[in-house]
Amino acid sequence: MASNSLPQDASHIDGLLKLISSTVQDIVAEYKTAGRGVPTLDDTEPGPFDSTDKSTLQLTRAVQIVEGACAQLCATVARPSHYISNVRDYHWTFAGDSTTHHYRKPIVQYYQSSCLEVAASARVSDVLLGKSEGVHIAEISKACGIEAGKLGRVLRLLASQHCYREVAPDVFANNRLSMKLLSSDPIASYVGHATDECMKAGAYLWQALSDPECGSSYEVEKAAFKKAHGLSAFDWFTNDARGKSVQARFDHGMIGAGEFNGLGLLTKAYPWQSLPENTVICDVGGGVGHAALTVLKAFPHMKAVVQDLEHVVSAGTALWAAERPSVIEAGRVTFVPIDFFKDRPVPECDIYYVRQVFHDWPDEDCLKILANIRKAMKPSSRVLIHELTYQHVLPSKTEGYTLDRAPEPLLPNFGAGLYKVYMEDINMMSMMNARERSPEMFIQLGKKVGLKFVNFYNSGETGLTELALT
């Protein structure tokens, strides 16, 4: 018997169509302000908003709305059996950053993820670079070392999802999406990591969750990753039998992950410009300091301290010397080793910035990190936790801040427009028995170590939770 609550007309579809249409016009307007039109999929030259440091929070939100509304529309009009069998591995789409999602077609089958791994690992895009007329599969095969017939089928599947172009039978060329698979692009390394280590771990998620010992555990040694690879995620990247290649791909890929997760929006989400001269940001667990470097590029009146394990921060000087030699020469950045579980950071910095560190660890370890940061703080110091922002599909009332809500009839949490947050949450579960968190969760962690909530700043898929001493 049909429910009386079911719509008797197409108003729910009309609402989605109107939302898509109006928001696309907002996107077009953003490009007009940059003096050009929206790039096509066939473009291989960078667009004006292809990196997050050049984009805007308004454009990012518009893209999230279009993505979410299009996915909701497809789910609404397709028969259930068709749609439910085509939602697997949506998360391995890879356009490159949060401003270009509207150019991508969801890559929705696990074999498409496998094909992405083939294309990235075989460096197909490198072979096609600069050859707009295309290259025959026989020539691509010789350059890549993959049998022509099989490689052609891989590329045809990807081209059907708008990654690569088949310009003539068995002749392929790069396009806007496939350019992100160039070996020089950190996104290609991120794709390799995601479709190799991560996807294999995900394949063992059910085995881990249904295992009486592993299913209830939050220990890294009992995550799905170990069932898939025989080692925990941390041991894998230090003892992998394939040598340093996997570690190098991971390190390069994490640069891509920063762009993919909208690191460039950091400079627009927080009022850095209002901070006084020589404000010191301490990038805790910051690797070689990409985040701090992003801030100092935009706000040179600041200083930075980069802290991570010794072998990590030791590589930071080379990066900063290449990107901002004047900062090195002026002594406005220092690199200080730390074990953030045992050591307190450099004392009395103004901002203790922690980006995508907590999502690697269970609550008990996060409390250790926060407690050590608190010991280093002066009364005016702030903690900025920068992570993907997890929220319920129908969010509860929040405490002292307002998360952005999607316009109706879209799901309040943007649905597929913020799918990456929930994908990454499951990825962290599979990899390390870790998780993404909501701002409320960070507020509660802070309270346990004597930190109070100050503010929350939306920055696309991510958010900045600001804490201070109580």
C-alpha positions as CSV (number, residue, x, y, z in Angstrom):
1,M,0.0,0.0,0.0
2,A,1.5,3.3,-1.0
3,S,2.3,5.8,1.7
4,N,0.2,9.0,1.7
5,S,3.5,10.9,2.3
6,L,4.8,10.1,-1.2
7,P,4.8,13.1,-3.6
8,Q,2.0,13.1,-6.2
9,D,3.8,15.4,-8.6
10,A,7.3,16.3,-9.7
11,S,7.9,19.2,-7.2
12,H,10.8,17.4,-5.5
13,I,12.5,17.0,-8.9
14,D,11.7,20.5,-10.0
15,G,13.2,21.8,-6.8
16,L,16.5,20.0,-7.5
17,L,16.6,21.2,-11.1
18,K,16.0,24.8,-10.1
19,L,18.7,24.5,-7.4
20,I,21.2,23.1,-10.0
21,S,20.3,25.7,-12.5
22,S,20.6,28.7,-10.2
23,T,23.8,27.4,-8.6
24,V,25.5,26.7,-11.9
25,Q,24.8,30.4,-12.8
26,D,26.6,31.4,-9.6
27,I,29.5,29.3,-10.8
28,V,29.5,30.9,-14.2
29,A,29.4,34.3,-12.6
30,E,32.5,33.5,-10.5
31,Y,34.4,32.6,-13.7
32,K,33.2,35.8,-15.4
33,T,34.8,37.8,-12.5
34,A,38.0,36.0,-13.4
35,G,37.7,37.2,-17.0
36,R,36.9,33.8,-18.6
37,G,34.3,31.1,-19.1
38,V,34.0,27.8,-17.3
39,P,36.6,25.4,-18.8
40,T,35.4,22.4,-20.8
41,L,36.4,18.8,-20.1
42,D,38.6,18.9,-23.2
43,D,40.7,21.8,-21.8
44,T,44.2,20.8,-20.8
45,E,45.4,24.2,-19.7
46,P,44.8,25.1,-16.0
47,G,41.7,27.1,-15.2
48,P,41.7,30.2,-12.9
49,F,40.4,28.3,-9.9
50,D,42.2,25.0,-10.3
51,S,44.1,25.4,-7.1
52,T,42.4,26.1,-3.8
53,D,44.6,29.1,-3.0
54,K,43.2,30.8,-6.1
55,S,39.6,29.8,-5.4
56,T,36.9,31.2,-3.1
57,L,34.7,29.8,-0.3
58,Q,31.7,30.8,-2.3
59,L,32.7,28.8,-5.3
60,T,33.5,25.8,-3.2
61,R,30.0,25.9,-1.6
62,A,28.4,26.3,-5.0
63,V,30.2,23.2,-6.3
64,Q,29.2,21.2,-3.2
65,I,25.5,22.1,-3.9
66,V,25.7,21.1,-7.6
67,E,27.4,17.8,-6.8
68,G,25.0,17.0,-4.0
69,A,21.9,18.0,-6.1
70,C,23.0,16.1,-9.2
71,A,23.7,12.9,-7.2
72,Q,20.3,13.3,-5.4
73,L,18.6,13.8,-8.7
74,C,20.2,10.7,-10.2
75,A,19.3,8.6,-7.1
76,T,15.7,9.9,-7.4
77,V,15.0,9.1,-11.0
78,A,17.0,5.9,-11.4
79,R,15.4,2.5,-10.5
80,P,16.8,1.4,-7.1
81,S,18.4,-1.7,-8.4
82,H,20.4,0.3,-11.0
83,Y,21.5,3.0,-8.6
84,I,22.4,0.9,-5.6
85,S,24.7,-1.3,-7.8
86,N,26.4,1.8,-9.2
87,V,27.4,3.6,-6.0
88,R,30.5,1.6,-5.2
89,D,33.7,3.5,-4.8
90,Y,32.3,6.8,-5.7
91,H,35.1,8.2,-3.5
92,W,37.9,7.4,-5.9
93,T,37.0,10.4,-8.1
94,F,40.0,12.7,-8.3
95,A,39.4,16.0,-10.0
96,G,42.2,17.5,-7.9
97,D,40.8,20.0,-5.5
98,S,37.5,21.2,-4.1
99,T,37.0,23.8,-6.8
100,T,37.0,21.4,-9.7
101,H,34.5,18.8,-8.6
102,H,31.9,20.0,-10.9
103,Y,34.0,18.8,-13.9
104,R,34.1,15.3,-12.7
105,K,31.8,12.4,-13.4
106,P,31.5,10.1,-10.4
107,I,33.7,7.1,-11.0
108,V,31.3,4.6,-9.3
109,Q,32.5,1.1,-9.9
110,Y,35.4,-0.6,-8.1
111,Y,36.9,-1.6,-11.5
112,Q,37.0,2.0,-12.5
113,S,39.2,2.6,-9.4
114,S,41.4,-0.3,-10.6
115,C,41.6,1.3,-14.0
116,L,42.7,4.6,-12.4
117,E,45.5,2.7,-10.7
118,V,46.6,1.2,-14.0
119,A,46.6,4.6,-15.8
120,A,48.4,6.4,-13.0
121,S,51.0,3.6,-12.4
122,A,51.6,3.1,-16.1
123,R,52.0,6.9,-16.6
124,V,49.6,7.0,-19.5
125,S,49.1,10.8,-19.2
126,D,52.8,11.4,-19.5
127,V,52.8,9.5,-22.8
128,L,49.9,11.6,-24.1
129,L,51.3,15.0,-22.9
130,G,51.3,17.6,-25.6
131,K,49.8,15.3,-28.2
132,S,46.3,16.8,-28.6
133,E,45.7,14.8,-31.8
134,G,46.0,11.6,-29.7
135,V,48.2,8.6,-29.7
136,H,47.3,5.1,-31.0
137,I,47.0,2.4,-28.3
138,A,49.8,0.5,-29.9
139,E,52.3,3.3,-29.3
140,I,50.9,3.9,-25.8
141,S,51.4,0.2,-25.1
142,K,55.0,0.2,-26.1
143,A,55.7,3.2,-23.9
144,C,53.9,1.8,-20.9
145,G,54.7,-1.9,-21.2
146,I,51.1,-2.9,-21.0
147,E,49.5,-5.2,-23.6
148,A,47.7,-3.0,-26.1
149,G,44.3,-4.7,-26.2
150,K,43.9,-4.7,-22.5
151,L,45.2,-1.2,-22.0
152,G,42.8,0.1,-24.6
153,R,39.9,-1.4,-22.7
154,V,41.1,0.2,-19.5
155,L,41.4,3.7,-21.2
156,R,38.0,3.3,-22.9
157,L,36.3,2.7,-19.5
158,L,38.0,5.8,-18.1
159,A,37.1,7.8,-21.2
160,S,33.5,6.8,-20.8
161,Q,33.7,8.5,-17.4
162,H,35.3,11.7,-18.9
163,C,38.9,10.8,-18.0
164,Y,40.9,10.8,-21.3
165,R,39.3,11.3,-24.7
166,E,39.1,8.7,-27.5
167,V,39.5,11.0,-30.5
168,A,39.4,8.1,-33.0
169,P,39.0,4.3,-32.6
170,D,41.9,3.2,-30.4
171,V,43.4,6.7,-30.4
172,F,43.5,8.4,-27.0
173,A,44.3,11.9,-25.8
174,N,44.5,13.8,-22.5
175,N,41.7,16.0,-21.2
176,R,41.1,18.1,-18.1
177,L,40.8,15.2,-15.8
178,S,43.6,13.0,-17.1
179,M,46.0,15.9,-16.7
180,K,45.8,15.3,-13.0
181,L,47.3,11.8,-13.6
182,L,50.6,13.2,-14.8
183,S,53.4,11.7,-12.7
184,S,54.6,15.2,-11.7
185,D,51.2,16.0,-10.2
186,P,50.8,15.0,-6.5
187,I,47.2,14.1,-7.2
188,A,48.5,11.1,-9.3
189,S,50.5,9.9,-6.3
190,Y,47.4,10.3,-4.1
191,V,45.3,8.3,-6.6
192,G,48.0,5.6,-6.6
193,H,48.0,5.5,-2.8
194,A,44.1,5.5,-2.7
195,T,43.6,2.8,-5.3
196,D,46.4,0.6,-4.0
197,E,46.8,0.6,-0.2
198,C,43.5,2.2,0.7
199,M,41.2,0.3,-1.7
200,K,42.7,-3.1,-0.7
201,A,42.2,-2.2,3.0
202,G,38.6,-1.3,2.2
203,A,38.0,-4.7,0.6
204,Y,38.7,-6.2,4.0
205,L,36.4,-3.9,5.9
206,W,33.6,-6.5,6.4
207,Q,36.1,-9.2,7.5
208,A,37.5,-6.8,10.1
209,L,34.1,-5.5,11.4
210,S,32.7,-9.1,11.7
211,D,35.8,-10.4,13.4
212,P,35.0,-10.7,17.2
213,E,38.4,-9.5,18.2
214,C,38.9,-6.7,15.5
215,G,35.4,-5.5,15.2
216,S,35.2,-3.9,18.6
217,S,38.8,-2.7,18.7
218,Y,40.2,0.8,17.9
219,E,43.8,-0.4,17.8
220,V,45.7,0.2,14.6
221,E,47.0,-3.4,14.7
222,K,43.4,-4.7,14.4
223,A,42.3,-2.5,11.4
224,A,41.2,-3.9,8.1
225,F,44.5,-2.7,6.6
226,K,46.5,-5.3,8.5
227,K,44.1,-8.0,7.3
228,A,44.7,-6.9,3.7
229,H,48.5,-6.2,3.8
230,G,49.8,-8.2,6.8
231,L,51.2,-5.1,8.5
232,S,49.7,-2.2,10.2
233,A,49.5,1.0,8.2
234,F,52.4,2.6,10.1
235,D,54.6,-0.4,9.7
236,W,53.7,-0.7,6.1
237,F,55.2,2.6,5.2
238,T,58.5,2.0,7.0
239,N,59.0,-1.7,6.3
240,D,57.3,-2.3,2.9
241,A,59.1,-5.0,1.0
242,R,58.9,-2.9,-2.2
243,G,61.4,-0.5,-0.7
244,K,61.2,3.3,-0.6
245,S,58.9,3.6,-3.6
246,V,55.6,3.3,-1.6
247,Q,56.8,5.8,1.0
248,A,57.9,8.2,-1.7
249,R,54.5,7.9,-3.4
250,F,52.7,8.4,-0.1
251,D,54.8,11.5,0.8
252,H,54.2,13.0,-2.7
253,G,50.5,12.0,-2.5
254,M,50.0,13.8,0.8
255,I,50.9,17.0,-1.0
256,G,48.1,16.2,-3.4
257,A,45.8,15.3,-0.5
258,G,46.4,18.8,0.9
259,E,45.2,20.3,-2.3
260,F,42.4,17.8,-2.7
261,N,41.2,18.7,0.8
262,G,41.3,22.4,0.1
263,L,44.4,23.5,2.0
264,G,44.5,26.7,-0.1
265,L,41.2,27.8,1.5
266,L,43.0,28.0,4.9
267,T,44.2,31.5,4.1
268,K,40.6,32.6,3.4
269,A,38.8,30.8,6.3
270,Y,40.6,32.4,9.3
271,P,41.2,36.1,9.9
272,W,45.0,35.9,9.7
273,Q,45.2,39.4,8.4
274,S,43.9,40.7,11.8
275,L,46.8,39.1,13.7
276,P,49.6,41.4,14.8
277,E,53.1,41.6,13.3
278,N,55.3,38.6,14.1
279,T,52.5,36.4,15.2
280,V,53.9,32.9,15.5
281,I,52.1,29.8,14.1
282,C,53.4,26.5,15.3
283,D,52.5,23.8,12.8
284,V,52.3,20.7,15.1
285,G,52.7,17.4,13.2
286,G,53.0,19.6,10.1
287,G,55.4,17.4,8.1
288,V,57.7,19.7,6.1
289,G,55.3,22.6,6.8
290,H,53.1,22.9,3.8
291,A,50.3,24.5,5.8
292,A,52.5,27.0,7.6
293,L,54.1,27.8,4.2
294,T,50.7,28.5,2.7
295,V,49.9,30.9,5.5
296,L,53.2,32.8,5.4
297,K,53.0,33.1,1.6
298,A,49.7,35.0,2.0
299,F,50.6,36.8,5.3
300,P,54.3,37.5,5.4
301,H,54.0,39.5,8.6
302,M,53.8,36.1,10.5
303,K,56.5,33.7,11.7
304,A,56.3,29.9,11.7
305,V,57.6,26.9,13.7
306,V,57.3,23.5,12.0
307,Q,57.3,20.5,14.3
308,D,57.2,16.8,13.4
309,L,59.5,13.8,13.7
310,E,63.1,14.6,13.1
311,H,63.4,12.7,9.8
312,V,60.3,14.6,8.5
313,V,61.1,18.2,9.5
314,S,64.7,17.8,8.3
315,A,63.4,17.9,4.7
316,G,61.5,21.1,5.4
317,T,64.4,23.5,4.8
318,A,64.7,22.4,1.2
319,L,61.0,23.0,0.5
320,W,60.9,26.5,2.1
321,A,64.2,27.5,0.5
322,A,62.7,26.7,-2.9
323,E,59.3,28.2,-2.2
324,R,60.1,31.2,0.1
325,P,63.9,31.6,0.4
326,S,63.5,35.1,1.9
327,V,61.6,33.5,4.9
328,I,64.6,31.2,5.5
329,E,67.1,34.0,5.2
330,A,65.2,36.2,7.6
331,G,64.9,33.4,10.2
332,R,61.1,33.7,10.1
333,V,60.7,29.9,10.2
334,T,62.3,27.2,12.4
335,F,62.1,23.5,12.3
336,V,62.0,21.7,15.6
337,P,61.6,17.9,16.0
338,I,58.9,16.6,18.3
339,D,57.2,13.4,19.4
340,F,53.8,15.0,20.1
341,F,52.8,12.1,22.3
342,K,55.7,12.7,24.7
343,D,56.9,16.3,24.1
344,R,55.2,19.7,24.4
345,P,55.6,21.9,21.4
346,V,57.7,25.1,21.3
347,P,56.3,27.2,24.2
348,E,54.3,30.4,24.0
349,C,53.5,30.4,20.3
350,D,50.4,32.4,19.3
351,I,48.7,29.8,17.2
352,Y,49.1,26.0,17.6
353,Y,47.8,24.7,14.3
354,V,47.1,21.0,13.9
355,R,46.0,19.8,10.5
356,Q,44.7,16.3,9.8
357,V,46.6,14.7,12.6
358,F,43.8,13.8,15.0
359,H,42.0,11.7,12.3
360,D,44.9,9.3,12.5
361,W,44.4,8.5,16.2
362,P,41.8,7.3,18.8
363,D,40.5,9.7,21.4
364,E,43.1,8.6,24.0
365,D,46.0,9.6,21.8
366,C,44.3,12.8,20.7
367,L,44.0,13.8,24.4
368,K,47.8,13.2,24.8
369,I,48.5,15.5,21.9
370,L,46.1,18.2,23.1
371,A,47.4,18.0,26.7
372,N,51.0,18.5,25.5
373,I,49.9,21.5,23.4
374,R,48.1,23.0,26.4
375,K,51.3,22.8,28.5
376,A,53.0,25.0,25.9
377,M,50.3,27.6,25.6
378,K,50.4,31.2,27.0
379,P,47.1,32.8,28.1
380,S,46.5,34.4,24.7
381,S,47.4,31.3,22.6
382,R,44.9,29.6,20.4
383,V,44.6,26.0,19.1
384,L,43.4,25.6,15.6
385,I,42.3,22.1,14.7
386,H,41.9,21.8,10.9
387,E,40.1,18.6,9.9
388,L,37.4,17.3,7.6
389,T,34.1,18.3,9.2
390,Y,31.9,15.4,10.0
391,Q,28.2,16.0,10.6
392,H,25.0,13.9,10.8
393,V,22.8,13.8,7.7
394,L,20.2,15.7,9.8
395,P,22.6,17.6,12.1
396,S,21.7,18.2,15.8
397,K,21.8,21.5,17.5
398,T,25.3,22.8,17.7
399,E,27.2,24.5,20.6
400,G,28.1,28.1,20.0
401,Y,28.7,27.9,16.2
402,T,26.7,27.3,13.0
403,L,27.7,24.7,10.4
404,D,26.7,25.6,6.9
405,R,23.4,24.0,5.8
406,A,22.6,23.1,2.3
407,P,19.5,24.7,0.7
408,E,16.4,22.6,0.3
409,P,15.5,20.2,-1.2
410,L,19.1,19.0,-0.9
411,L,20.1,16.9,2.2
412,P,21.1,19.4,5.0
413,N,24.7,18.0,5.0
414,F,25.0,18.5,1.2
415,G,24.7,14.8,0.6
416,A,27.2,13.8,-2.2
417,G,28.5,17.3,-2.2
418,L,30.4,16.5,1.1
419,Y,30.7,12.8,0.4
420,K,34.4,13.0,0.7
421,V,34.1,13.6,4.5
422,Y,32.3,10.3,5.0
423,M,34.5,8.4,2.6
424,E,37.6,9.6,4.4
425,D,36.0,8.6,7.7
426,I,35.5,5.0,6.5
427,N,39.0,5.1,5.0
428,M,40.5,6.0,8.3
429,M,38.5,3.2,9.9
430,S,39.9,0.7,7.4
431,M,43.4,2.0,7.5
432,M,44.0,2.6,11.2
433,N,40.8,2.1,13.2
434,A,40.7,5.9,13.4
435,R,38.0,8.4,12.4
436,E,37.0,11.9,11.2
437,R,35.3,14.0,13.9
438,S,32.6,16.7,14.2
439,P,33.4,20.0,15.8
440,E,31.4,18.9,18.8
441,M,33.8,16.0,19.2
442,F,36.8,18.3,19.2
443,I,35.1,20.6,21.7
444,Q,34.6,17.7,24.1
445,L,38.2,16.6,23.7
446,G,39.4,20.1,24.4
447,K,37.3,20.3,27.6
448,K,38.9,17.2,28.9
449,V,42.4,18.8,28.9
450,G,41.3,22.3,30.0
451,L,40.6,24.0,26.6
452,K,37.4,25.9,25.8
453,F,35.6,26.5,22.5
454,V,36.1,29.9,20.8
455,N,34.9,29.7,17.3
456,F,34.4,27.5,14.2
457,Y,35.3,28.5,10.7
458,N,33.9,26.6,7.6
459,S,36.5,26.0,4.9
460,G,34.8,23.7,2.3
461,E,34.9,20.1,3.3
462,T,37.2,21.0,6.2
463,G,36.7,23.3,9.2
464,L,38.8,25.1,11.8
465,T,37.8,24.5,15.4
466,E,39.4,27.2,17.6
467,L,40.1,26.5,21.2
468,A,41.7,28.5,24.1
469,L,42.8,28.0,27.7
470,T,39.9,27.9,30.1
